[in-house]
Amino acid sequence: MRSDVSIVLSPRDTFSTLAACVGNLLAHTDPEVPILAVIGGAPEHLRQSWLRDFGERVSFHFEEHFQGTAAARNWGLAKLDTPLAVAMDTDVFVRPGWLEPLLECQAETDAMLVVPLMLERPRLIHCAGNDLYVTRDGEASYGHKVLRLWRFPYVDGANLTRERTDYGELHCQLVKVADTLRLGAYDEKLREVGEVDSGLVWAREGELWFEPRSVVHFVEDAPLRAEDVEFYAWRWDMREILEGYRYFAQKWGFDITESGDFKNFLVRRNARLGLLPRRFPSELSLRVSGALYKWGWRLRRLLGLPVEIWEAQRRRALGYDEWPTLETSRENQQQRSHPTLEKPRG
């Protein structure tokens, strides 16, 4: 086994992509690299299937309850013997030669974090590093996540260069294990926006880098299966995410809800899962729900029915109306200076 780096896998919002993710990872990764998968709340038949297919190469740790990304990664990192680890979601697919550039960048920069070029389709960029844009409106500050080159095309190469990044998408990150645990960079109180929070934590003591020679892509909007339903609904619970955003604002002294617009993104994420499969998870209910959603929209438009009323009811059920604009108190603004209003370290 290699003594310098390990891989910790954990699900983002589905279980059904894990087998394909691991198969791809094994095909493009040094067999000497230890792999630990930390999975919370997966059905028993999936556990047995994963153990049967990958148990000789991957160490699995199962929890009975659902886990957020931070909790799964913290548990996994604490069990490792290597100084570095790649923390990766189980809907990520790596390209050949993906790992060594990350390790080389880390060795040459002594970075706390290194992230690859992230694609959201095989030929479409999700981000080539990230910026955190912060602006003020009176006494309040508002943060916006910037995905560099979002939705630019990518084929086999580009004129991208290694550069610093304000934070890194959680999909795939090379991190220093001991420092990440010591600093509490993966905050378990946050179900969303952990990428920005961890970036701010790491930047207190070190550097964060983007390495374009490493290329991976994640499956944006992978088809939901019956085994995904309850986990997906738990992961994108708007009320729980709201509590995390309030906590983030108290922790850092600024609003990170994209000036209040992030709740609309959450509605779109939740719209992928209808009320019927939420109540009766099955492949049949997913198909029926999808057909009802598709034809329901057409029927409402054909009959001229007020879709706004239906949409308002759906948003209310998801927790949309509980998302007032998060105002940062004057006291917090006076007591804190926001670290990203200045250039990152280094």
C-alpha positions as CSV (number, residue, x, y, z in Angstrom):
1,M,0.0,0.0,0.0
2,R,1.1,3.5,-0.7
3,S,2.0,5.5,2.4
4,D,1.4,9.0,1.1
5,V,-2.3,9.2,0.0
6,S,-5.6,7.5,0.6
7,I,-9.1,8.0,-0.9
8,V,-12.2,8.5,1.2
9,L,-15.5,8.0,-0.7
10,S,-18.9,9.2,0.5
11,P,-22.3,9.7,-1.2
12,R,-23.4,13.2,-2.1
13,D,-27.2,12.6,-2.5
14,T,-27.6,9.2,-4.1
15,F,-26.5,5.6,-3.5
16,S,-27.1,4.3,-7.0
17,T,-24.0,5.8,-8.6
18,L,-21.6,4.2,-6.2
19,A,-20.9,1.0,-8.1
20,A,-20.1,2.8,-11.4
21,C,-18.0,5.4,-9.5
22,V,-15.9,2.7,-7.8
23,G,-15.5,0.7,-10.9
24,N,-14.2,3.8,-12.8
25,L,-11.9,4.7,-9.8
26,L,-10.3,1.3,-9.7
27,A,-9.7,1.4,-13.5
28,H,-7.7,4.7,-13.3
29,T,-6.0,4.6,-9.9
30,D,-2.9,3.0,-8.6
31,P,-3.9,-0.3,-6.9
32,E,-1.6,0.6,-4.0
33,V,-3.8,3.5,-3.0
34,P,-6.0,2.6,0.0
35,I,-9.7,3.3,-0.6
36,L,-12.2,3.7,2.3
37,A,-15.9,4.2,1.6
38,V,-18.0,5.7,4.4
39,I,-21.7,5.2,3.7
40,G,-24.6,6.1,6.0
41,G,-28.2,4.7,5.7
42,A,-27.7,2.6,2.6
43,P,-30.2,-0.3,2.2
44,E,-28.9,-3.8,3.1
45,H,-29.1,-5.2,-0.4
46,L,-26.8,-2.5,-1.7
47,R,-24.3,-3.0,1.1
48,Q,-24.1,-6.7,0.3
49,S,-23.7,-6.0,-3.4
50,W,-20.9,-3.5,-2.8
51,L,-19.1,-5.9,-0.5
52,R,-19.4,-8.7,-3.0
53,D,-18.2,-6.7,-5.9
54,F,-15.5,-4.4,-4.3
55,G,-14.8,-5.7,-0.8
56,E,-11.4,-7.1,-1.7
57,R,-10.2,-3.7,-2.9
58,V,-12.3,-1.2,-0.9
59,S,-12.8,-1.0,2.8
60,F,-16.4,-0.2,3.7
61,H,-17.8,1.4,6.8
62,F,-21.5,1.5,7.1
63,E,-23.6,3.6,9.5
64,E,-27.3,3.0,10.0
65,H,-28.4,6.6,9.7
66,F,-27.9,9.1,6.9
67,Q,-24.7,11.1,7.0
68,G,-23.8,14.4,5.5
69,T,-20.6,14.9,3.5
70,A,-18.7,16.4,6.5
71,A,-19.6,13.7,9.0
72,A,-18.6,10.9,6.6
73,R,-15.3,12.6,5.6
74,N,-14.4,13.3,9.2
75,W,-14.9,9.7,10.2
76,G,-12.9,8.5,7.3
77,L,-10.0,10.9,7.6
78,A,-9.7,10.0,11.3
79,K,-9.1,6.3,10.3
80,L,-6.3,6.9,7.8
81,D,-2.6,6.4,8.2
82,T,-1.6,8.6,5.3
83,P,-0.7,12.4,5.5
84,L,-2.9,13.2,2.4
85,A,-6.3,12.1,1.3
86,V,-8.6,12.6,-1.6
87,A,-12.1,13.1,-0.3
88,M,-14.5,12.3,-3.2
89,D,-18.3,12.0,-3.7
90,T,-19.6,8.7,-5.1
91,D,-21.0,10.4,-8.2
92,V,-17.6,11.4,-9.5
93,F,-15.8,9.8,-12.4
94,V,-12.0,10.3,-12.8
95,R,-10.0,10.5,-16.0
96,P,-6.7,8.6,-16.6
97,G,-3.8,10.2,-14.8
98,W,-6.0,12.2,-12.5
99,L,-4.2,11.6,-9.1
100,E,-0.5,12.3,-9.7
101,P,-1.0,16.0,-10.8
102,L,-2.9,16.6,-7.6
103,L,-0.1,15.1,-5.5
104,E,2.6,17.0,-7.5
105,C,0.8,20.3,-7.0
106,Q,0.5,19.7,-3.3
107,A,4.1,18.8,-3.0
108,E,5.3,21.9,-4.9
109,T,3.0,24.3,-3.1
110,D,2.5,22.7,0.3
111,A,-1.2,23.4,-0.2
112,M,-3.9,22.6,2.4
113,L,-6.2,21.8,-0.5
114,V,-5.8,21.0,-4.2
115,V,-8.8,20.6,-6.5
116,P,-8.9,19.2,-10.1
117,L,-10.7,20.6,-13.2
118,M,-14.3,19.7,-12.5
119,L,-16.6,18.8,-15.3
120,E,-20.4,18.5,-14.9
121,R,-20.7,16.6,-18.2
122,P,-17.9,14.7,-20.0
123,R,-17.3,17.8,-22.2
124,L,-18.7,20.7,-20.1
125,I,-16.8,22.5,-17.3
126,H,-18.4,22.9,-13.9
127,C,-15.5,24.9,-12.5
128,A,-11.8,25.5,-13.0
129,G,-11.3,26.7,-9.5
130,N,-13.5,29.0,-7.5
131,D,-13.7,32.6,-6.3
132,L,-15.7,34.0,-3.4
133,Y,-17.1,37.4,-4.3
134,V,-18.3,39.5,-1.3
135,T,-20.2,42.7,-1.5
136,R,-21.7,45.0,1.1
137,D,-25.1,46.6,1.3
138,G,-25.2,49.0,4.2
139,E,-24.3,47.0,7.3
140,A,-24.8,43.6,5.6
141,S,-22.4,41.6,3.5
142,Y,-23.4,39.1,0.9
143,G,-21.2,36.3,-0.5
144,H,-21.5,34.8,-4.0
145,K,-19.9,31.6,-5.1
146,V,-18.1,32.0,-8.5
147,L,-17.4,28.9,-10.6
148,R,-14.6,29.8,-13.0
149,L,-15.4,29.0,-16.6
150,W,-18.8,27.5,-15.7
151,R,-20.3,25.7,-18.7
152,F,-17.4,26.4,-21.0
153,P,-16.7,23.5,-23.4
154,Y,-13.8,21.1,-22.7
155,V,-12.5,18.2,-24.8
156,D,-9.0,16.9,-24.4
157,G,-7.1,20.0,-23.2
158,A,-7.2,23.7,-22.7
159,N,-4.9,26.6,-21.9
160,L,-5.6,26.4,-18.2
161,T,-2.8,26.9,-15.7
162,R,-2.3,26.0,-12.1
163,E,-3.5,28.8,-9.9
164,R,-4.8,29.7,-6.4
165,T,-8.4,29.2,-5.6
166,D,-10.6,30.7,-2.8
167,Y,-12.3,27.4,-2.1
168,G,-12.8,24.1,-3.8
169,E,-15.9,22.2,-4.8
170,L,-16.6,19.3,-2.5
171,H,-17.0,16.8,-5.3
172,C,-13.2,15.9,-5.3
173,Q,-10.6,17.4,-3.0
174,L,-7.0,16.5,-2.1
175,V,-6.4,17.6,1.5
176,K,-3.9,17.4,4.3
177,V,-5.4,14.9,6.7
178,A,-4.1,16.1,10.1
179,D,-4.6,19.8,9.4
180,T,-8.1,19.2,8.1
181,L,-9.1,17.4,11.3
182,R,-7.3,19.8,13.6
183,L,-8.9,22.9,12.0
184,G,-12.4,21.2,11.8
185,A,-12.5,22.2,8.1
186,Y,-15.5,19.8,7.5
187,D,-18.1,21.4,9.7
188,E,-20.8,18.9,10.4
189,K,-23.4,21.6,11.2
190,L,-23.6,22.5,7.5
191,R,-25.5,20.3,5.1
192,E,-24.8,22.8,2.3
193,V,-22.2,25.5,1.5
194,G,-19.5,23.4,3.2
195,E,-17.1,24.1,0.3
196,V,-17.0,27.8,1.1
197,D,-16.8,27.2,4.9
198,S,-13.9,24.8,4.6
199,G,-12.1,27.1,2.2
200,L,-12.2,30.0,4.7
201,V,-11.0,27.6,7.4
202,W,-8.0,26.3,5.4
203,A,-7.1,29.8,4.2
204,R,-6.3,30.8,7.8
205,E,-3.2,28.8,7.8
206,G,-2.3,27.7,4.2
207,E,-2.9,27.9,0.5
208,L,-5.5,26.4,-1.7
209,W,-4.8,25.5,-5.4
210,F,-6.5,24.5,-8.6
211,E,-4.6,21.9,-10.7
212,P,-6.0,21.6,-14.3
213,R,-3.9,18.6,-15.3
214,S,-6.2,16.5,-13.1
215,V,-9.6,16.1,-14.7
216,V,-12.7,14.5,-13.2
217,H,-16.4,14.9,-13.8
218,F,-19.5,14.3,-11.7
219,V,-22.9,13.1,-12.8
220,E,-25.1,16.2,-12.6
221,D,-28.8,15.1,-12.1
222,A,-28.2,11.4,-12.2
223,P,-31.5,9.5,-12.6
224,L,-33.0,8.8,-9.2
225,R,-33.6,5.2,-8.2
226,A,-35.9,3.8,-5.5
227,E,-32.9,3.3,-3.1
228,D,-32.0,7.0,-3.5
229,V,-35.4,8.5,-2.6
230,E,-35.2,8.9,1.2
231,F,-31.5,9.9,1.2
232,Y,-32.1,12.5,-1.6
233,A,-35.0,14.0,0.3
234,W,-33.0,14.1,3.5
235,R,-30.0,15.6,1.8
236,W,-31.9,18.5,0.2
237,D,-34.3,19.3,3.1
238,M,-34.7,23.0,2.7
239,R,-35.5,23.6,6.4
240,E,-32.3,21.8,7.5
241,I,-30.2,23.7,4.9
242,L,-31.7,27.0,6.1
243,E,-30.5,26.3,9.6
244,G,-27.0,25.7,8.3
245,Y,-27.1,28.9,6.4
246,R,-28.1,30.8,9.5
247,Y,-25.2,29.1,11.3
248,F,-22.8,30.1,8.5
249,A,-23.9,33.7,8.7
250,Q,-23.3,33.7,12.5
251,K,-19.9,32.0,12.1
252,W,-18.5,34.2,9.3
253,G,-20.5,37.4,9.6
254,F,-22.0,37.4,6.1
255,D,-24.9,36.0,4.1
256,I,-24.0,33.2,1.6
257,T,-27.4,32.6,0.1
258,E,-26.5,34.3,-3.2
259,S,-28.4,37.4,-1.9
260,G,-31.4,35.2,-1.1
261,D,-31.6,33.4,-4.5
262,F,-30.2,30.1,-3.3
263,K,-33.6,29.0,-2.1
264,N,-34.8,28.9,-5.8
265,F,-31.9,26.5,-6.6
266,L,-33.1,24.3,-3.7
267,V,-36.6,24.3,-5.0
268,R,-35.3,23.1,-8.4
269,R,-33.2,20.3,-6.7
270,N,-36.3,19.2,-4.7
271,A,-38.5,19.3,-7.8
272,R,-36.7,16.3,-9.2
273,L,-38.4,14.2,-6.5
274,G,-42.2,14.2,-6.5
275,L,-44.5,13.8,-3.5
276,L,-45.6,10.3,-4.5
277,P,-42.2,8.7,-4.4
278,R,-41.4,10.6,-1.2
279,R,-44.4,8.9,0.4
280,F,-44.0,5.5,-1.4
281,P,-40.4,5.0,-2.6
282,S,-40.3,2.6,-5.5
283,E,-39.3,2.5,-9.2
284,L,-43.0,2.6,-10.1
285,S,-43.8,5.7,-8.1
286,L,-40.8,7.4,-9.6
287,R,-42.0,6.7,-13.1
288,V,-45.6,7.7,-12.3
289,S,-44.5,10.9,-10.6
290,G,-42.3,11.8,-13.6
291,A,-45.2,11.2,-16.0
292,L,-47.6,13.2,-13.8
293,Y,-45.2,16.1,-13.6
294,K,-44.6,16.2,-17.3
295,W,-48.3,15.8,-18.4
296,G,-49.6,17.9,-15.5
297,W,-47.6,20.9,-16.8
298,R,-48.9,20.4,-20.3
299,L,-52.5,20.1,-19.1
300,R,-52.3,23.2,-17.0
301,R,-50.9,25.2,-19.9
302,L,-53.5,23.8,-22.3
303,L,-56.4,24.6,-20.0
304,G,-55.0,27.9,-18.9
305,L,-55.0,27.0,-15.2
306,P,-53.0,29.2,-12.8
307,V,-49.8,27.4,-12.4
308,E,-48.6,30.0,-9.9
309,I,-51.1,28.7,-7.3
310,W,-49.8,25.1,-7.7
311,E,-46.2,26.2,-7.6
312,A,-46.8,28.3,-4.5
313,Q,-48.2,25.3,-2.7
314,R,-45.3,23.1,-3.7
315,R,-42.8,25.7,-2.6
316,R,-44.5,26.1,0.7
317,A,-44.5,22.3,1.3
318,L,-40.7,22.3,0.7
319,G,-40.0,25.1,3.1
320,Y,-39.5,27.9,0.6
321,D,-41.6,30.4,2.7
322,E,-39.3,29.9,5.7
323,W,-36.4,31.5,3.8
324,P,-36.5,35.2,4.7
325,T,-33.5,37.2,3.6
326,L,-30.7,36.5,6.1
327,E,-29.7,39.8,7.6
328,T,-26.4,40.0,9.4
329,S,-26.7,41.9,12.6
330,R,-24.9,45.2,13.0
331,E,-23.1,43.8,16.1
332,N,-21.7,40.9,14.1
333,Q,-20.6,43.2,11.3
334,Q,-18.7,45.4,13.8
335,Q,-17.1,42.5,15.6
336,R,-15.9,40.6,12.5
337,S,-13.8,41.5,9.5
338,H,-14.5,39.2,6.6
339,P,-11.3,37.3,5.6
340,T,-12.2,37.1,1.9
341,L,-12.5,40.8,1.4
342,E,-8.7,40.7,1.1
343,K,-6.5,38.6,-1.1
344,P,-6.0,35.0,0.0
345,R,-2.7,34.1,1.7
346,G,0.3,33.6,-0.5
